[in-house]
């Protein structure tokens, strides 16, 4: 093997390791979250005031 092929293989291996780390990290973070009934991820659910229905009906008419 030449030095050029070794450098190319090393660069490819490093890129593959970085991509694998970027994919696995969020999966590991999700496993460590202990969410129950009292904890929300995002904003707390609120009652809708019906504006979405009005927009939906008006868009269907046009």
Residue pairs with C-beta under 8 A, 6 or more apart in sequence:
33 41
35 41
